[in-house]
Amino acid sequence: MPIRYKIDVLSALKSAGYSTTRIRNEKLIGQSYLQQLRNGEIVSTACLDKLCKLLDCQPGDILEYVED
């Protein structure tokens, strides 16, 4: 896949104070999206928007394009 994560998103969220328990309890990101992040799958743009808000970053800080 030519688009992949530059960072470990779940670790970055945890460093920012968002444990998976907190994310689930506050319904910040759905369980299916958390599973996609665990598996390294690209999430929807809506979820990416939420990640950028939580991490105070740009999509380019999270994703990168790598040629096959």
PyMOL commands that set and color helices and strands:
alter all, ss='L'
color gray80, all
select helices_A, chain A and resi 9-15+20-25+31-38+45-55+59-62
alter helices_A, ss='H'
color red, helices_A
select strands_A, chain A and resi 3-5+63-65
alter strands_A, ss='S'
color yellow, strands_A
deselect
rebuild
show_as cartoon
